[in-house]
Amino acid sequence: MATIKDVAKHAGLSVTTVSRYLNHHPYISEEKKEKIKVAMKELDYTPNSAATQLRSNRSFTIGVIVSRITNPYFAYLIDAIEKEVKKTNYHLLIMQTYDDKSEELRLLDMLKQKHIDGIIMASIENELNVIEQYNQYGPIVLTGDKSLNDSYLPVVSTDQEKATYNAIQFLINKGYHKIAYCTGGAFDNTKHGSSRNKGFIKALEDNDISVNMEWVYKNIHTIDDGFNVAKNIMTLPRESWPRAIFSGSDEVAAGMVKCFLENDVDIPKEIAIIGYDNQPLSEMLSIPLTTVSQPIEAIGFESTNLLMSSLNEEKYVVNQETLELNIIDRKST
């Protein structure tokens, strides 16, 4: 079995240089890296990962925290992050909180215990000042709405308040003034969707439209939730129906489309629907879905590179221009 000394001799380099390469030292020339790679391949040398981790005090694993991987937004985001992580010497650990504060803290403890070297938080349950305390154990990158910019932690953010405002204004400009609203949170006193809530309320206020709380649907996340919202609307007298629905996610919107079409409700003539995320399913529905497009690939790219730069003690500037949200106009409105 080949040893590190054999690799060094075969590559014509010192054992120290090979050791630095195996420990991901940043200051090794590309020429030397290539010599080491060739030598390792020709000698069929496999480094002892456990020993490497002990020497470097790193696990070479980063974590990404999401609420639920079954949420398509998080699934696509994880895929985008994984693509970037594969370009490095790190591995990705996917962690789900299921909206549980204590579970989030348990996952953050993995950073404290050195099981992982850094974390990308794509969902947040605890207060920022609680999460910030864990930064002493390793880098943490937050992703989400620009309200997170109040934290001193590095953030990859999008302006979801503005995007929601624009979506509601888009509906109003099309002549829809009776607008229902679905949120993933409780609408009041919650971090879930708080920025979107502000955008929704402000758009109505700017157009002298009152919020009808009977049309505000809370804690809505899934296709089944969307289906049930549509069922609830259909129990109302026709004159009490909203004319349009901001669904909060394409997944929820898909459930609504299914329910309304099964009950011969004309979309958008009788009721219009706008989604959020621009997931691939949104243009494949029976009624192609108007939606707010989130730059998921860019969010994954920027958050991963921001975290890696922190791990390597390098500077990285997020390209904010790639993080703009816009409306995709299709047949559901």
C-alpha positions in Angstrom: 0.0 0.0 0.0 1.4 3.4 -1.0 2.2 6.0 1.6 2.5 9.7 1.6 6.3 9.4 1.3 5.8 7.2 -1.9 3.5 9.9 -3.4 6.0 12.7 -2.6 8.9 10.7 -4.2 6.8 9.8 -7.3 5.8 13.4 -7.7 9.3 14.7 -7.1 8.1 16.9 -4.2 8.6 17.1 -0.5 6.4 15.2 2.0 5.5 18.6 3.5 4.1 19.8 0.2 2.0 16.7 -0.3 0.8 16.9 3.3 -0.2 20.5 2.7 -2.1 19.5 -0.4 -4.0 16.8 1.4 -4.9 19.3 4.1 -6.2 21.8 1.5 -3.5 24.4 2.0 -4.4 27.4 -0.2 -0.9 28.3 -1.3 0.2 25.4 -3.6 0.8 26.0 -7.3 -1.5 24.4 -9.9 1.6 22.6 -11.3 2.4 20.9 -8.0 -1.2 20.0 -7.4 -1.3 18.3 -10.8 1.9 16.4 -10.0 0.4 15.1 -6.7 -2.9 14.1 -8.4 -1.1 12.1 -11.0 1.2 10.4 -8.5 -1.8 9.5 -6.3 -3.6 8.1 -9.2 -0.7 6.1 -10.5 0.1 4.7 -7.1 -3.6 4.1 -6.3 -3.1 6.2 -3.1 -6.1 7.0 -1.0 -5.5 9.4 1.9 -6.8 8.5 5.4 -9.7 10.9 5.7 -9.9 10.5 9.5 -6.3 11.3 9.9 -6.6 14.3 7.6 -9.5 15.6 9.6 -7.6 15.2 12.9 -4.6 17.0 11.5 -6.6 19.9 10.0 -9.2 20.1 12.8 -11.8 20.0 10.1 -14.6 17.6 9.1 -14.7 18.8 5.5 -18.5 18.7 5.8 -20.9 21.7 5.7 -24.5 21.6 6.7 -27.5 23.2 5.1 -30.6 23.8 7.3 -34.1 23.8 5.8 -37.5 23.4 7.3 -38.6 20.5 5.0 -36.8 19.0 2.1 -40.2 18.0 0.7 -40.8 21.7 0.0 -39.7 21.9 -3.7 -38.1 25.3 -3.2 -35.7 23.8 -0.6 -35.1 20.7 -2.8 -34.0 22.9 -5.7 -31.9 25.1 -3.5 -30.1 22.1 -2.0 -29.4 20.9 -5.6 -27.9 24.3 -6.5 -25.8 24.2 -3.3 -24.7 20.7 -3.9 -23.5 21.6 -7.4 -21.1 24.2 -5.9 -20.0 22.0 -3.0 -19.0 19.2 -5.4 -16.4 21.6 -6.9 -14.6 21.7 -3.5 -13.2 19.1 -1.1 -16.3 19.3 1.1 -19.4 17.2 1.5 -22.9 18.4 2.2 -25.1 17.4 5.1 -28.8 18.2 4.7 -30.6 19.0 8.0 -34.4 19.5 8.5 -35.9 21.5 11.4 -39.6 20.8 10.7 -40.2 24.4 12.0 -38.9 23.3 15.4 -36.8 25.8 17.3 -35.2 23.2 19.6 -34.3 21.0 16.6 -32.6 24.0 14.9 -30.5 24.5 18.0 -29.6 20.8 18.1 -28.4 21.1 14.5 -26.4 24.2 15.3 -24.8 22.3 18.1 -23.2 20.1 15.5 -21.1 23.2 14.6 -20.1 23.6 18.2 -19.2 19.8 18.4 -17.1 20.1 15.2 -19.2 17.6 13.3 -19.5 20.2 10.6 -17.3 23.2 9.6 -20.0 25.7 8.5 -23.7 26.1 7.9 -26.0 27.6 5.3 -29.3 28.4 7.0 -32.1 28.5 4.4 -34.8 28.6 7.1 -34.7 30.2 10.5 -36.7 29.5 13.6 -34.9 31.1 16.5 -34.1 34.8 17.0 -31.0 36.1 15.2 -29.2 36.9 18.4 -29.5 33.3 19.4 -28.1 32.0 16.1 -25.3 34.5 16.1 -23.9 33.0 19.3 -22.9 29.9 17.3 -20.8 31.9 14.9 -17.9 31.5 17.3 -17.7 27.8 16.4 -17.7 28.2 12.7 -19.1 30.4 9.8 -22.8 30.6 9.3 -24.4 32.0 6.1 -28.1 33.1 6.2 -30.3 33.0 3.1 -33.7 34.6 2.9 -35.3 38.0 2.9 -33.3 41.2 3.1 -34.7 41.8 6.7 -31.8 39.3 7.6 -29.4 42.1 6.7 -29.8 43.4 10.2 -27.6 40.5 11.4 -23.8 40.8 11.4 -23.7 37.3 9.9 -23.1 37.1 6.1 -26.4 37.0 4.2 -27.6 36.1 0.7 -30.9 37.9 0.5 -33.8 38.8 -1.8 -36.3 41.5 -1.5 -39.5 39.5 -0.8 -41.5 42.4 0.5 -41.0 44.3 -2.8 -41.7 41.1 -4.8 -45.0 40.5 -3.0 -45.9 44.2 -3.3 -45.3 43.9 -7.1 -47.3 40.7 -7.3 -50.3 42.2 -5.6 -50.0 45.4 -7.7 -49.8 43.2 -10.8 -53.1 41.7 -9.9 -54.7 45.1 -9.1 -53.4 46.4 -12.5 -55.2 43.5 -14.2 -58.5 44.6 -12.5 -58.5 42.2 -9.5 -59.4 44.1 -6.3 -60.8 41.3 -4.1 -57.6 39.4 -3.3 -57.1 36.4 -1.0 -53.7 35.7 0.5 -51.9 32.6 1.7 -48.9 32.7 4.1 -46.7 30.0 5.5 -46.8 31.6 8.9 -49.5 32.9 11.3 -49.7 36.3 9.6 -49.2 38.1 12.9 -46.1 38.0 15.2 -44.1 35.5 13.1 -40.9 35.4 11.1 -42.4 33.1 8.5 -43.5 35.3 5.6 -43.4 38.6 7.6 -41.8 40.5 4.8 -44.3 39.2 2.3 -47.1 40.1 4.6 -45.8 43.7 4.7 -45.7 43.8 0.9 -49.2 42.4 0.7 -50.7 44.9 3.2 -48.8 47.9 1.7 -50.0 47.2 -1.8 -53.6 47.1 -0.7 -53.2 50.2 1.4 -51.6 52.1 -1.5 -54.7 51.2 -3.6 -57.2 52.0 -0.8 -58.2 48.4 -0.5 -58.9 46.9 3.0 -57.5 43.6 4.1 -60.3 41.1 4.4 -59.1 38.7 7.1 -61.6 36.1 6.0 -59.4 35.8 2.9 -56.1 35.5 4.7 -55.1 31.8 5.0 -52.4 31.0 7.5 -49.8 28.2 7.9 -50.3 27.1 4.2 -47.5 25.1 2.8 -48.4 22.1 0.7 -50.5 21.0 -2.4 -53.1 19.6 0.0 -53.2 22.9 1.9 -53.9 24.7 -1.4 -56.6 22.2 -2.3 -58.3 22.8 1.0 -58.1 26.6 0.7 -59.9 26.3 -2.7 -62.5 24.0 -1.1 -63.0 26.6 1.7 -63.5 29.4 -0.9 -66.1 27.3 -2.7 -68.1 26.9 0.4 -68.7 30.7 0.4 -71.5 32.3 -1.5 -70.3 33.2 -5.0 -70.6 36.9 -4.3 -68.2 36.5 -1.3 -65.5 34.8 -3.3 -62.2 36.7 -3.8 -61.4 37.3 -7.5 -57.7 36.5 -7.2 -55.4 34.6 -4.8 -51.7 35.2 -3.9 -50.8 31.6 -3.1 -47.4 32.0 -1.4 -45.8 29.1 -3.3 -46.3 27.2 -6.6 -46.9 24.1 -4.6 -49.9 25.6 -2.9 -51.1 27.1 -6.2 -51.0 23.7 -7.8 -53.4 22.4 -5.2 -55.8 25.3 -5.8 -55.7 24.8 -9.6 -56.5 21.1 -9.1 -59.4 21.7 -6.8 -61.0 24.5 -8.9 -60.7 22.6 -12.2 -62.2 19.5 -10.6 -65.2 21.7 -9.7 -65.4 23.4 -13.1 -64.3 26.8 -11.8 -62.9 28.9 -14.6 -59.3 30.1 -14.1 -58.8 33.0 -14.4 -62.3 34.2 -15.5 -63.9 33.3 -12.1 -60.8 33.3 -10.0 -57.1 34.1 -10.7 -54.1 32.6 -9.0 -50.5 33.8 -8.7 -47.8 31.5 -7.3 -44.3 32.1 -5.9 -40.9 30.5 -6.8 -41.4 29.7 -10.5 -40.8 26.0 -9.9 -40.7 23.8 -13.1 -44.2 22.5 -12.3 -45.6 26.0 -12.6 -45.6 26.0 -16.4 -46.7 22.4 -16.7 -50.0 22.7 -14.8 -53.3 22.4 -16.8 -53.5 26.2 -16.4 -49.9 27.5 -16.7 -49.2 29.5 -13.5 -48.4 33.1 -13.2 -45.7 33.3 -10.5 -42.9 35.3 -8.8 -39.6 33.9 -10.1 -37.0 33.3 -7.4 -33.3 33.0 -8.5 -32.8 29.7 -6.8 -29.6 28.7 -8.7 -28.1 32.1 -7.9 -29.0 31.9 -4.2 -27.4 28.4 -4.0 -24.3 29.7 -5.9 -23.8 32.8 -3.8 -24.5 31.3 -0.4 -22.1 28.4 -1.1 -19.3 30.6 -2.3 -19.8 33.0 0.5 -19.5 30.2 3.1 -16.5 28.7 1.4 -14.7 32.1 1.4 -15.3 32.3 5.1 -13.9 28.9 5.7 -10.8 29.8 3.6 -10.6 33.3 5.3 -11.0 34.9 1.9 -13.1 37.9 0.9 -16.2 37.4 -1.3 -18.7 39.9 -2.6 -22.2 38.7 -3.3 -23.5 39.5 -6.8 -26.8 41.2 -5.8 -27.8 41.7 -9.4 -28.4 37.9 -9.8 -30.8 37.9 -6.9 -33.6 40.0 -8.4 -37.2 38.6 -8.3 -39.6 39.1 -11.1 -43.1 38.1 -12.2 -43.7 35.5 -14.9 -47.0 36.2 -16.5 -48.9 33.1 -17.6 -52.6 32.0 -18.1 -53.7 31.7 -14.5 -54.2 35.5 -14.2 
